[in-house]
Amino acid sequence: QFVQSGGGLVQVGGSLRLSCVASSNIANAGFMGWFRQAPGKQREMVAVFNSPITTNYLDSVKGRFTISRDDAKNTIYLQMNSLKPEDTAIYYCRMFGAWGQGTQVTVSS
């Protein structure tokens, strides 16, 4: 089980940080990360850990978003900078083969 936090409304160019806290040890969780789903679109991968040290990013967020982890806190983060209107979506954490509850990110112009 895990809980997401962060998100909200921000202006173009602003920043937000999302957090996802697990109740289990994430040190050996394997694949985990962040996805998003915009209205009328399919859910897409944003940033993930393919292994404890290997990451993968959606091309459109490279250089702007950073995924990180704190195993001592069983938490992963998504730092989002230089936000654009097209980043508006519900963002979901994925861990242990399950989805978080989702959190809305809205970027206003």
Buried (B, 14 or more C-beta within 10 A) or exposed (E): EBEBEBBEEBEEEBEBBBBBBBEEEBEEBEEBBBBBBBEEEEBEBBBBBEEEEEBBBBEEBEEBBBBEBEEEEBBBBBBBBEBBEEBBBBBBBBBEEEEBEBBEBBBEE
